[in-house]
Amino acid sequence: MPRALIVDDEAGIRFALKRWFERQQWTVDEAEDGNAALALLRSSTDGALPYDVVVCDLHLPYLSGEAIVGLMRNENPELARRIILTTGDAVTDAEPGSVLAEHPFVLQKPFDLATLKETVGKVTA
Protein backbone atom coordinates (compact mmCIF):
# COMPACT_ATOMS: atom_id res chain seq x y z
CA MET A 1 0.00 0.00 0.00
CA PRO A 2 1.45 3.42 -0.89
CA ARG A 3 2.38 5.76 1.96
CA ALA A 4 1.84 9.51 2.28
CA LEU A 5 2.96 12.08 4.81
CA ILE A 6 0.75 15.13 5.39
CA VAL A 7 2.57 18.09 6.96
CA ASP A 8 0.48 21.09 7.97
CA ASP A 9 0.02 23.05 11.18
CA GLU A 10 -3.74 23.28 10.55
CA ALA A 11 -5.50 20.18 11.91
CA GLY A 12 -8.47 20.62 9.57
CA ILE A 13 -6.27 20.51 6.49
CA ARG A 14 -4.42 17.44 7.76
CA PHE A 15 -7.75 15.73 8.47
CA ALA A 16 -9.20 16.48 5.02
CA LEU A 17 -6.07 15.37 3.18
CA LYS A 18 -5.73 12.24 5.32
CA ARG A 19 -9.33 11.25 4.54
CA TRP A 20 -8.77 11.81 0.82
CA PHE A 21 -5.61 9.68 0.73
CA GLU A 22 -7.18 6.92 2.83
CA ARG A 23 -10.11 6.77 0.41
CA GLN A 24 -7.52 6.20 -2.34
CA GLN A 25 -6.16 3.25 -0.28
CA TRP A 26 -3.05 5.01 1.03
CA THR A 27 -1.45 4.64 4.46
CA VAL A 28 -1.09 8.13 5.93
CA ASP A 29 1.10 9.69 8.61
CA GLU A 30 0.73 13.26 9.83
CA ALA A 31 3.03 15.94 11.21
CA GLU A 32 1.96 19.32 12.58
CA ASP A 33 5.34 21.04 12.38
CA GLY A 34 8.61 20.91 10.48
CA ASN A 35 10.61 19.14 13.18
CA ALA A 36 8.10 16.28 13.43
CA ALA A 37 8.04 16.01 9.65
CA LEU A 38 11.81 15.86 9.42
CA ALA A 39 11.94 13.07 12.00
CA LEU A 40 9.43 11.03 9.97
CA LEU A 41 11.24 11.73 6.69
CA ARG A 42 14.47 10.46 8.24
CA SER A 43 12.78 7.40 9.76
CA SER A 44 13.77 4.82 7.16
CA THR A 45 16.41 2.48 8.53
CA ASP A 46 16.73 0.15 5.55
CA GLY A 47 17.49 2.74 2.89
CA ALA A 48 13.99 2.53 1.39
CA LEU A 49 11.96 5.68 0.85
CA PRO A 50 9.66 6.15 3.85
CA TYR A 51 6.95 7.85 1.74
CA ASP A 52 5.70 7.73 -1.83
CA VAL A 53 4.31 11.29 -1.53
CA VAL A 54 4.75 14.11 0.98
CA VAL A 55 2.23 16.97 1.02
CA CYS A 56 3.94 19.76 2.94
CA ASP A 57 2.81 23.27 3.80
CA LEU A 58 5.39 25.96 3.09
CA HIS A 59 4.85 27.86 6.36
CA LEU A 60 5.30 25.61 9.39
CA PRO A 61 6.36 26.05 13.01
CA TYR A 62 10.05 25.33 13.82
CA LEU A 63 11.17 24.34 10.32
CA SER A 64 9.62 25.61 7.09
CA GLY A 65 8.61 23.54 4.10
CA GLU A 66 11.38 25.31 2.17
CA ALA A 67 13.94 24.17 4.75
CA ILE A 68 12.61 20.61 4.61
CA VAL A 69 12.94 20.55 0.81
CA GLY A 70 16.50 21.92 1.09
CA LEU A 71 17.53 19.32 3.64
CA MET A 72 15.98 16.49 1.65
CA ARG A 73 17.67 17.68 -1.56
CA ASN A 74 21.00 17.16 0.24
CA GLU A 75 20.13 14.02 2.21
CA ASN A 76 17.70 12.18 -0.05
CA PRO A 77 17.13 13.76 -3.49
CA GLU A 78 14.60 11.11 -4.54
CA LEU A 79 12.46 11.87 -1.49
CA ALA A 80 12.80 15.63 -2.14
CA ARG A 81 11.33 15.02 -5.60
CA ARG A 82 8.26 13.45 -3.98
CA ILE A 83 7.36 16.53 -1.93
CA ILE A 84 4.31 18.53 -2.97
CA LEU A 85 4.50 21.98 -1.39
CA THR A 86 1.26 23.76 -0.51
CA THR A 87 0.95 27.46 0.19
CA GLY A 88 -1.43 30.34 0.42
CA ASP A 89 1.26 32.54 -1.13
CA ALA A 90 0.92 33.72 -4.72
CA VAL A 91 2.77 31.07 -6.70
CA THR A 92 2.65 32.97 -9.99
CA ASP A 93 4.51 35.91 -8.40
CA ALA A 94 7.22 33.74 -6.84
CA GLU A 95 10.65 35.31 -6.72
CA PRO A 96 13.03 33.71 -9.25
CA GLY A 97 15.28 31.21 -7.51
CA SER A 98 12.84 30.70 -4.63
CA VAL A 99 11.52 27.26 -3.75
CA LEU A 100 8.10 28.30 -5.08
CA ALA A 101 9.63 29.14 -8.44
CA GLU A 102 12.01 26.17 -8.60
CA HIS A 103 10.26 23.20 -6.96
CA PRO A 104 8.41 21.06 -9.52
CA PHE A 105 5.29 20.41 -7.42
CA VAL A 106 3.58 23.38 -5.76
CA LEU A 107 -0.14 23.71 -5.08
CA GLN A 108 -1.63 27.08 -4.21
CA LYS A 109 -4.30 26.94 -1.49
CA PRO A 110 -7.13 26.45 -1.83
CA PHE A 111 -6.69 23.66 -4.36
CA ASP A 112 -9.27 21.14 -5.50
CA LEU A 113 -8.98 17.39 -5.10
CA ALA A 114 -8.77 16.84 -8.87
CA THR A 115 -5.61 18.98 -8.95
CA LEU A 116 -4.22 17.08 -5.96
CA LYS A 117 -4.92 13.76 -7.67
CA GLU A 118 -3.23 14.94 -10.87
CA THR A 119 -0.18 16.14 -8.97
CA VAL A 120 0.09 12.93 -6.92
CA GLY A 121 -0.04 11.03 -10.22
CA LYS A 122 2.89 13.08 -11.57
CA VAL A 123 4.92 12.54 -8.40
CA THR A 124 4.38 8.79 -8.38
CA ALA A 125 4.78 8.26 -12.16
N, C-alpha and C positions, 0 to 999 in steps of 0.2 A: 504494500500500500504506500503511495507517495506521502511524503511528509512536508508540512509547511510550518513556518514560524511567522507569527503575526506580532509585530512590534509597534505598539502605539500607547501613548500615555492616557488615551481616552478609552475607558472600559467599554462604552457603547460601540465604538468602532471595532475593538477587538472582538466583542461578542458577535457582531454582525458578520464580520469576515470569517470568524471561526465557524459559524453556522453554515455559511456559504461553502466553505471548503469541505466541511464534514458531509454536506449533502452531495458533494462531488466524490465522496469516498476517500478523502484525505485524512491522515492523522495530523493533528494540529497541536502545536505548543504555542504559548503566549509569553510575551515579556512586556512589562509596562515602562521600562526605561532602558537606556543604552547599555548600562553595565550588565543588567540581567540578560539582555540580548547577546552581548559579547560572550558571556559565560556559556550560553547555549550553543552559539556558533562554534565555539572552541571545544565543544563537548565530545567530539568524535575521538575515540582512542585507537581505532583500527585503521585510520587513514581514509575511511569512506566519508563522503559528504554527509553531514548530519541532516541536511534539508534539501529538498528538490526545488523549493521556492521559499523566498523570504520576502514578506511584505512589510516594509519598514518606513515609519514616519520620518520625515526629515528633522523635525524639531522634537527632541526628546530630553527628559531630565538626565543629567550626569554625562551623557555621551551622545552626541548628535548622530543622526543617520549618515551625515556626510563623513563623520569620523569613523563610523563603523565600516562604510564602504572603503575608505582609505586604508584602514587596518586590514580588511579582508583582501584588498588588492595586493598587499604585501605578503600576507600570511597564506592566503588560499584564493588565488585568482579565479578558479572555477566557481567557488562559492560566491565570490563578489559578483560574478556575472549573473548569478541567480537572484540577486536582490532587486526587488521592485520598490523604488522609493515613492512615497506618497507625500503630498504637500498641499497646503492651502496657498502657497506662494504662486505668483504668476510665472508659469513655466516658460511661456513664450517670450518673456522679457528677461530671461536668465542671463546673467553676466557671462560673457565668453570665458571659458576656462573653468567655470564653476561646475560643481557636481550636477546641478540641474541641467546645464548645457551639455555636459560630456557623458553622463551616465546613460546607457542605452534604454533603460526602462524606468520611466517616471510617469506617475499618474497624478494629475491635478485634482484635488478634492473640490467638490464632490465628484466622484466618478461613478458610472453605472456598472452593473455586474457584467454586462456584455463586454465592456471594455476590459474589465478585470480578467474575464475568461480568455479574451483574445491575447492579452499580455502574458498570462500564465502559459498559454499555448506556445507563445514565442520563446519564453524562458526555457520551457521543458523540451522544445523541439531538438 
